[in-house]
Amino acid sequence: MLFLDALRAFASVLILLHHFALYPPLCENARPILGEVMDWFRDYARMTQVFFVVGGYVMARSMSTRHWGLSGLGVFVIQRYCRLGIPYSAAIFLAIAACAFSRGWLNADVVGAPPTFPQFVAHLFFLQELLGYEHFSAGLWFVCINFQIGLIYAIMLCLRDTFARWRGTTSGEISMDPTIIVGWGISLLSLFYFNMDSKWDSWAIYFFPYFFMGVVIHRAVQSKRSVVEFWLYVFVLMIAIAFDWRWRLVNTVLVGLLLFVADKSGLATRWPKSRLISSMGQVSYCLFLVHFPVLLIVAGLWERFRWTSPSQAIAGLVTAFLVSVATSFVFHRYIELPSANLFRIRSKPI
C-alpha cells in the first residue's frame, strides 16, 4: 500500500532529523545558522507513533484472519525475531563499532561507556532497558517495544481462537471478539494510567494505545459495523488528551485519521505514486536502525579534522543523512530481506 510506505518514509526521516538535532556536536556547531530549525526537530519530530499505528494496522491485516494456537504462537516468535532481531543485531555491531571509533573525540554522554558482555546479551533478547543497561544506539528501545507488542497481539489472537474452539465455533462467528475486548481494556488502562507516567515507557503497555489504533482502523475498513468503534476510539483518545495533555496522543489521532480516510477512500493504494517515497518506506526500519551509528562516525571524523564552523557542521549533517540513507538500502538488501525470509508463518486462513 503506497500510503503506508509514505507514512513510514515520513516518520523515519523525521526521527532521523530528531536525533540529528538532539545529539552533539554537529547540531550544536550548526546552531548559529540552524538554531530554530534544530529546536523544532528536537522538540517535535519524534514520530514513533506513526510506526506503532501502521504496525497495528499491518499486523491486524496479516494476522487476524489466521487460526492461532500455541504452536502458531511459537512459530510467530521465531519469525518475529528473524524479522526484527537479525537486522537489529547487525545494527548493534555497527553501533558498537561506531562508538569505539568516535570515543575520545565525542562526549561520553553521546558514545556511552564501553560495552560489556552482559549488556550485549541483554540487547540480543530485547531486555537491556528492563535490566538497567543503557542502549548501544538511539532508537533500539523501539525494537524492544515492538517485539513486546507483537507478542501481546499474538497471545490475544490465541485467546480468541481458543475461546472459539471451546464454544465449538470459528473466530469469525463470535459476536464479541475477545481480542478487541482485551485490546480495549489494555488501551483504557494505558491511556488513563500507564501512558501518563514515563516510568512505564520500557513496557509495551505504555505504547499499546498507538498500536491498537491501527487494529481498530483495520476493523473499521473491513466492516461497516466497526466504523462506530473507530470513532469511539478517537473520542476516547480525545478525552485522554483533555484529561492529561500528551502530544504523542495527538500524533496518534492525526495519523489514525489520515490512515482511516486514505484506506476507506481507496487512496492508500493509489497515492503517492513515487518510486523514491516507496523505496524510502521499504527501507524505513533499516534507516531507523543505522542512522545513529552513521551520525557518530561522521561527527567523530568532523571533530578529528576540526571542521567545527557552522557551515562545516551543516555539511556534516547532510553527509550523515546521505550516508544513512545509502547504508539503509544496503542493510535492507543484504540483511533485512534475507532475515525476513528465514522463517515464514504457514497457517490456514479462516
N, C-alpha and C positions, 0 to 999 in steps of 0.2 A: 504494500500500500504506500503510494508516493507520499501522502501526507504524514504518515508515521515516520518515514525516513527524514522528511523535512523537520519534524519536531525533534528527532534525535540529533540531527546535524546542528540545529539551532542551539539546543541545550548543551551539547558537548563543547561547542565553540565558546558559549558564554561561560561555562565552568572553567575552561582553559584561561580565558581572559580574567576571570575572578582570581584564579591562583597567580597569574602573572602580575596582577595588581596587588596581591597580598604578600608575596614573599620577596624580600630584598635580595640583592642590592639594585637590580636593574630598574625596578619600579621606583625606588627612591631616587636614583640618579636621573630618571626621566621626569621626575615630578615638576621641575621648573617649567617644563613645556606642557606636560600632560597631567598636571595635578588634579584638576576637576574630573577629568576622564577616569583617571586611576581611582579616585574616590568612589565614583559611581559603580565601576566594575567591582570594586572591593565590597561595597555595601549591598548591591542589588543583583549581581549576576550569578548568584549561587542558585542554579535552577535544577537541582537534582529531583525536584518534584515531578518534572517532565518525564524523567526516566521511570519513576515509580508508577505514574499514571499509565504511561504507554506500556510498561511491563505488565501491569494488571490486566490491561485490555488484551494484550497479545497472549498472555498465559490463559486467560479465560477462553479466548477464541480457540486455542490449540489444545487445551487440556479438558475443558468442561464436557466435551462430547465423548470422552473415553470412559471405559469401565475401569474402576480403580479398586485395588486390593493391596494387601501387604507386599506381595511380590512386585506389583507395579510401582509401589512406593519405593522399594529398594532399587529398582531399575532407574527410577527418576533421580534418586540421589546420585547414583553413579553418572548418569547422563548430565545432570546439572553441574557436577563437579568438573566433568570434561569440558562442558561449555563455558563455564565461568573460571574454574580453578586453574586450568592449564595456562591460558593467557595471563591470568593474574600472577601465577608463579613465575612466568617469564618476566613480567614487569617487576617483580620483586628483585630478581637478579639484576635487572637493569638499574633499579633504584639503588641497590647496594653498591654497584659499581660507580654510579654517578655520585653518590655521597662520598665514596672513597676518593674519587678523582678530585672533588671540589673541597674536601675537608682541608682546612688550613687557609684557604682563600675566602671561603664564605663563613658567615656567622654560624656558630654551633647550634643556634636555635633553628636554623634552616636545614642543615645537613644532619642534625641529630647526633646521638652518641654512636660509637662503633657498634655494629650488630653483635648479638650473642646467639649461641645455638638455640637455647630455649625460646628466645624471641622469634627466631626463624621457624621453628617447629610450630609455634603458636600461629604464625601467619599462614602456614600451609593448611591449617584446619580452621581458619577464619576466627580465631579465638583471641587475637592479640589484645584487643581493647578490653574484652571481658576479663582477661588475666592480668591487666595492668601494664602491658607493654606498649611502647609508642609505635606508631606506624612507620614503616620504612619509606612511605611515599604518601603524598596528599591524595585523597580520594579512595584509598584502599578500604576505608570503612564502608563505602557504598557497596562494594562487592560482598562484604560480610553480611550486611543487612539484606541485600538482595537474595543471598543464599538462604538466610533465615526465613524470609517472606515466602520464597518459593516452596520451602519445606512445609510451612504452615498451610499454604494453599493446597498442596498435595494431600496433606493429612485431612483437611476439610473435605476434599473430594472423596477420600477413602471413607470418611464417616458417612457421607451422603449415600454412597453405593452400598455400604454395609447396612445402613438403615433400610434401603430399598430391598436388599436381599432378605432381611429379617421380616419385612412385610410381604414378601413374595411378589414384588413389583419391580419395575425398572425405575431408574432415577428420573426418567422423563415423565413418569406417571405420578410422581409425588407432587401434591398440590402445594405444600410448604417445603421448599428446598432447605435442608439443614445447613448446607454450605452458606446460603445467604443469611439465614438466621444467626449463625455463628459469626459471619463476617460483619453483620450489623452490630452485634454485641461487642466484638473486639473494637470496632471503629468508634462506637459511642464511649467505651471506656477510655480509649486513647484520646479522643477529642476533648473530653472534659476532665481528664486526669493526667495520663501518662505524657501526652504530647505537650502539656503545659509546663513540664519540668524537664530541663535539659539533662538531668542526671540519668534519664532513661534512654538517651539517644544512642546507646550501644546496643539496644534491643529492637527487634522488629516491630514490637507493639507501638513504639513511638512513631513509626513511619507508616503503619498499616493503613490509616485513612487515605493516604495518597494512592496506595496500591488498590484499595477497594473501590476507589472512584473509577479506575479502569475496568474492574469487574462489573460494576453497575452499568457503565456505558455499554459494554458488550451485551448485557441482558436487554437493555433498552433498545438497542439496534435490532436484536433478534426477535423481540416480542413487543407488540404494541402495549400489552398489559404492563410491561415493566418500565414504560416511559414515565409513568407516575412515580415509580420508585426512584428513577434518576432525579427528577425534580425535587422529590422529597429529600434525597441525599444532599442536593445542592442547598436546600433550605436549612438542613441540619448544620452544614458547614458554615453557612452564613450566621446562624445562631452562635456557633462556636467562636467565630471571628468577633461577633459583638460581645460575647462573654469575656473573651481574652484575646486581644488583637495579636494575630500572628500572620506576618507577611507570607509565610510558606503556605498557609491555608488559602490565602487569596490567590497565590500562584496555582494551587491545586484546582480551585474553582474555575479560573480562567482557562487553564489547559483542558480541563474536563469539558467545558462548554465548547471550546474550539474543536475538540476531537468528536464530541457528540454531533455537532452540526455538520462537520465535514463528512462523517461516516453516514449520518442519516440522509444527507442530500446526495450522496454518491461522489462528492468532491474528493474524498480521501483516495480514491483510485485513479483520479484524473489529473490531480494538481499537487505540487508543481512538476511539470514535465521538464526536469533539468537533470542531465546526467551527473553534473558536478554535485548537486544537492543530494541526489540519490546515493552517490558514492560516499559522500561525507556521512550520510545517515548510516550506511552499512558499516563504516569503519569507526563509528562514534564510540563504541565500547573500547576499542584499542586506543583511540585518541585520548579517552578518559584515563587510560592506564599509563600511557607513555609520556604525556606532556610534561609532568613534573620532573622526572629524571632528565629529560632533554633540557628543561629550563635550568636545572642545576649545572649541567655540563657547560651550556653556553654562558651562564653567569660566571662560572669558575674561570673560563677562558677569558672573558672580558676583564675580570679582576686581575688575572695573571698578566695581561698586557696593558693594564691601567687605562682601559677605554671607559672612562667614567664620566665624560661630559654628557649633558642631556641628549644631544643628537646621537652620540655613540651608543648610549643606553637604549634609545628608541630603535636603533639599528639592531641591537642585540635582541630586543623583544621581537622584532619582525623575524629575525633569523631563527629564534627559538620557536616561533609559530610555524614557520615554513618547514623546519626540520621535524617538528612534532607531527605535522600532517603527513609528511613523507614517511616517517617511521611508523605511523599508524597504518598506512597502507601495506607496508612490509609485514607488520605484525598480523594484520588481517589475512593476508595471502598465505603466509607460511606458518602461522601459529593458530589463529582463531578458527579459520575454516577447517583445517585438519583435525583440531581437537573437538570441534562440534560434531564431526562425523565419526568420531571414535565409537560412540555408543548411542544408538537411537532407540527410543521407546517404540515397541511394536505392540499395539493393542487394537482390539476390535471396536470401531465406533458404535455408539448406541443407535 
